[in-house]
Amino acid sequence: MAAPFLLCGSAHPDLGASLAAELGVSLRASRTDSFPDGELHVRLEDEPRGEHAFVLQPTFAPVERNLIELLLLVDACRRSGATGVTAVVPYLGYARQDRRTAGGQAVGLRVMADLMAAAGVHRVVSVDVHSPSAEAASSTRFDDLSALPSLVAALGDLPRERCVVVAPDLGAVPRARRVARMLDAPTAFVHKTRLSGEEVSASGLAGEVRGRIPLVVDDMISTGGTLEAAVRLLVSHGCETPVHVAATHGLFVGSAWERLARLPIGRLCVTDTVPAPARAPVPVERVPVAPALAAALGR
Ligand code: R5P
């Protein structure tokens, strides 16, 4: 394959540098400025005439800014003669809004997919997207890579014969089952109800955790509410502590650090789909996703 034309928005320059190094290319130059009224303005300094452009931009907070910058970069590539554009969005914001749970709501995931397609995206590459509906919601090719094998490899020295892999809610069950197969370990599932953006309640546990070392597997840690509820329930059911955690996206917003600091957590492993937290009062191991992204772009 010819050297890919790789651009990186301003959301996550470290990941851009890692991906460029993994692909053995230089990042192409672009600039993003803000006008005084808050509008973004992008300018490609290298233009992808006759080439396929890859635009890297995870859409974590500030979600709208990062998303608009991505859309502007895609449009600029298309207008500069790119033969096609792949949006590399390792963390896809709004993916949790994959269905309406009550009247009057929007389906945010579908809106994101439509915006990217309208801007000129031909293919989206993401990592452990929250919802399996993402592919169906997207009118373009959608590749959802999994970081679970890398996370499991990073946690390789856990005593597998004593582990139980825990899904902290029903949506996490397929991921937990996959990890359990990798570790040849049993599974347990938490029955979670979301009360608000920050608060959840964990009302039941299916599976045996007594005397076992839990490995909680999820797609993301946002406010840490899901993890806190799961860990407290596991402890109340007699699991061994500390509890270990593997989650693809470490957003750590709101009260996440305060919550994590008071939990009996041993190893906490996330990937680098979002930048490293500036202050992490608990140790966080970060697994690189650039190798998996580079392999997918090469395909
Ligand atoms: C929910 O369905 C997701 O898989 C995560 O469990 C959840 O979004 C994590 O959010 P928080 O850390 O705020 O509970």
Residues whose N, C-alpha, C, O or C-beta is under 5 A from the ligand:
A	BS01	R5P	G171 G197 D218 D219 M220 I221 S222 T223 G224 G225 T226 L227
